[in-house]
Amino acid sequence: MVDIEDVRKVFDDPKASKAIATIDEDGWPHVAPVGSLRMVDENTFAFAVVAMKKTKENLLRDGKASLLAFTSLPQIGGYKVKATFVKFENSGELFDAFSRVLRELGFEVKEIGILNVENIEEIRL
Ligand SMILES: Cc1cc2nc3c(=O)[nH]c(=O)nc-3n(C[C@H](O)[C@H](O)[C@H](O)COP(=O)(O)O)c2cc1C
C-alpha cells in the first residue's frame, strides 16, 4: 500500500522527471516526457496536451498507459502508475486549471488527458 500523499508530492515536485509510456500500432512501447502530469485524486491522473501527437493517438486506439515520476540524488525514489485512458477534455474546471498554470509558462494547452489508476508501485533503490 503506497502513501498516496507522497505519490502526489513526487508528481508535484518540479525537480521530478516524469514520463508516460503507451503502446503504438505495432505493439512497441512509446515513451514521452510529460512535465504536466499530475495526480488529481487517488484514482485519477491528468496531463496537458501541448505538443504530443503519437501519445494521444495511442491512448485513443489502445487505452493502456504506464506513468513514471522519479527524483534522483539526493532524494532517490518515485512511483510507477499503471493507468487506463478515460477521455480528453478541452473545457471544464480541470482544463482551466491546467491552462492557467501552463499559460504562465508560455504553453497553450490544447486539451487535457484523463487517466484512471489501476495500480501504483513505489520505486526504491
Ligand atoms: C521535459 C519535457 C516535458 C514535456 N511535457 C509535455 C507535456 O506536459 N505535454 C505535452 O504535450 N508535451 C510535453 N513535452 C513534449 C513531448 O514529450 C514531445 O512532443 C514528445 O515527442 C511526445 O510526442 P509524441 O507523443 O507525439 O511522441 C515535454 C517535453 C519535455 C522534454
The ligand as an SDF file (V2000), in Angstrom:
LIG
                    3D

 31 33  0  0  0  0  0  0  0  0999 V2000
   10.7310   17.9250  -20.0030 C   0  0  0  0  0  0  0  0  0  0  0  0
    9.6330   17.8250  -21.0320 C   0  0  0  0  0  0  0  0  0  0  0  0
    8.3020   17.9010  -20.6160 C   0  0  0  0  0  0  0  0  0  0  0  0
    7.2670   17.8100  -21.5540 C   0  0  0  0  0  0  0  0  0  0  0  0
    5.9720   17.9060  -21.1380 N   0  0  0  0  0  0  0  0  0  0  0  0
    4.9730   17.8330  -22.0410 C   0  0  0  0  0  0  0  0  0  0  0  0
    3.6120   17.9520  -21.6370 C   0  0  0  0  0  0  0  0  0  0  0  0
    3.2840   18.0800  -20.4600 O   0  0  0  0  0  0  0  0  0  0  0  0
    2.6500   17.8970  -22.6080 N   0  0  0  0  0  0  0  0  0  0  0  0
    2.9420   17.7420  -23.9590 C   0  0  0  0  0  0  0  0  0  0  0  0
    2.0350   17.6860  -24.7890 O   0  0  0  0  0  0  0  0  0  0  0  0
    4.2260   17.6160  -24.3490 N   0  0  0  0  0  0  0  0  0  0  0  0
    5.2350   17.6510  -23.4290 C   0  0  0  0  0  0  0  0  0  0  0  0
    6.5370   17.5280  -23.8440 N   0  0  0  0  0  0  0  0  0  0  0  0
    6.7930   17.2880  -25.2660 C   0  0  0  0  0  0  0  0  0  0  0  0
    6.5560   15.8390  -25.6510 C   0  0  0  0  0  0  0  0  0  0  0  0
    7.1330   14.9510  -24.7270 O   0  0  0  0  0  0  0  0  0  0  0  0
    7.1430   15.5710  -27.0640 C   0  0  0  0  0  0  0  0  0  0  0  0
    6.3400   16.2560  -28.0030 O   0  0  0  0  0  0  0  0  0  0  0  0
    7.2640   14.0960  -27.3410 C   0  0  0  0  0  0  0  0  0  0  0  0
    7.9420   13.9250  -28.5710 O   0  0  0  0  0  0  0  0  0  0  0  0
    5.9130   13.3560  -27.3340 C   0  0  0  0  0  0  0  0  0  0  0  0
    5.2340   13.4740  -28.5170 O   0  0  0  0  0  0  0  0  0  0  0  0
    4.5360   12.2280  -29.2110 P   0  0  0  0  0  0  0  0  0  0  0  0
    3.5310   11.7150  -28.2190 O   0  0  0  0  0  0  0  0  0  0  0  0
    3.9210   12.8060  -30.4500 O   0  0  0  0  0  0  0  0  0  0  0  0
    5.6400   11.2210  -29.4870 O   0  0  0  0  0  0  0  0  0  0  0  0
    7.5690   17.6100  -22.9280 C   0  0  0  0  0  0  0  0  0  0  0  0
    8.9060   17.5130  -23.3270 C   0  0  0  0  0  0  0  0  0  0  0  0
    9.9270   17.6190  -22.4040 C   0  0  0  0  0  0  0  0  0  0  0  0
   11.3450   17.4980  -22.8810 C   0  0  0  0  0  0  0  0  0  0  0  0
  1  2  1  0
  2  3  1  0
  2 30  2  0
  3  4  2  0
  4  5  1  0
  4 28  1  0
  5  6  2  0
  6  7  1  0
  6 13  1  0
  7  8  2  0
  7  9  1  0
  9 10  1  0
 10 11  2  0
 10 12  1  0
 12 13  2  0
 13 14  1  0
 14 15  1  0
 14 28  1  0
 15 16  1  0
 16 17  1  0
 16 18  1  0
 18 19  1  0
 18 20  1  0
 20 21  1  0
 20 22  1  0
 22 23  1  0
 23 24  1  0
 24 25  2  0
 24 26  1  0
 24 27  1  0
 28 29  2  0
 29 30  1  0
 30 31  1  0
M  END
$$$$
